[in-house]
Amino acid sequence: MKKAKAITDKSFDDELLPEYKIDYSKVKRNPFYKKNRTLIELDEDVAKIFQSSEQVNFILKAIIKSIPKKIVAM
């Protein structure tokens, strides 16, 4: 395997390219951000059954309640 050549050009500028400069006055908050939220990817066939995260949570909570407390480690 060849080693990568180090950049030796003295004219190398450490500044970001113009397309990477961000105008923070125009930045919008991520609409999906919530504290203490965990995102889980569902398989496509499972996702087709549920229309919302509320439905998924309802079913998962029902399953958790039906499991004996000795088995569930919380």
C-alpha positions in Angstrom: 0.0 0.0 0.0 1.4 3.4 -0.9 1.7 6.1 1.7 -0.3 9.3 1.1 1.9 12.3 0.3 1.8 15.0 2.9 0.7 18.5 1.8 3.9 20.5 1.5 2.6 23.4 -0.5 3.1 26.5 1.6 0.3 28.3 -0.2 -2.2 25.8 1.4 -4.9 27.9 3.1 -6.5 26.4 6.1 -9.7 28.4 5.6 -13.0 26.7 4.6 -14.2 26.9 1.0 -16.9 29.5 0.5 -19.6 26.8 0.0 -18.8 25.4 3.5 -19.1 28.8 5.3 -22.3 28.9 7.3 -24.5 31.9 7.9 -25.6 31.1 11.4 -28.3 33.8 11.3 -30.2 31.6 8.8 -29.8 28.3 10.6 -33.1 26.6 11.6 -33.5 24.2 14.6 -33.9 20.5 13.7 -37.7 19.9 13.9 -37.1 16.3 15.0 -34.9 17.1 17.9 -36.2 16.3 21.4 -34.2 15.7 24.6 -33.9 12.1 25.8 -35.2 10.7 22.5 -33.9 7.5 21.0 -34.5 6.8 17.3 -34.8 3.2 16.2 -34.9 2.1 12.6 -37.7 -0.3 11.8 -37.6 -2.9 9.1 -39.7 -2.0 6.1 -42.3 -4.7 6.6 -42.8 -3.7 10.3 -43.0 0.0 9.4 -45.8 -0.7 6.9 -48.0 -1.9 9.8 -47.7 1.3 11.9 -48.7 4.8 10.8 -47.1 6.6 13.7 -44.6 6.4 16.5 -47.5 6.6 19.0 -48.8 3.3 17.6 -45.4 1.6 17.9 -45.0 2.9 21.5 -48.5 1.8 22.5 -47.8 -1.8 21.3 -44.3 -2.0 22.8 -45.6 -0.7 26.2 -48.4 -3.3 26.1 -45.8 -6.1 25.4 -43.6 -4.8 28.2 -46.5 -4.8 30.7 -47.3 -8.4 29.7 -43.8 -9.7 30.5 -43.3 -10.9 34.1 -41.3 -8.4 36.2 -38.7 -11.1 37.0 -37.7 -11.3 33.3 -37.6 -7.5 32.6 -34.5 -5.8 33.9 -35.2 -2.1 34.1 
